[in-house]
Amino acid sequence: MTVRTNEGRIDRGLRVLLAAGAVAGSGVVGWTTAGGVVLLVVAAVMLGTAATGFCPLYRLLGITTVGRGDTGKDAQEEHPLRPAA
């Protein structure tokens, strides 16, 4: 089974920044508090999706942020929401 990327470079970079902010926020509210644990889970999800370039929610909604200038094996493939070059 092949998983196509559906996140562009900017999207992936923002997810890494969001993850860093979530980890910092978790430290502020307390690592073991409910809020801290939720923020750590958010950080893990954001880092995981940024690392793979695939967001399951985007797939369900039919969204892609892979632009024409993005590189990678899936950037050149046609997508139903993006007109072919």
Secondary structure, DSSP 8 states (H G I E B T S, - for coil): --------HHHHHHHHHHHHHHHHHHHHH-TTSHHHHHHHHHHHHHHHHHHHT--HHHHHHT-----TT--STTTTS-BTTB---
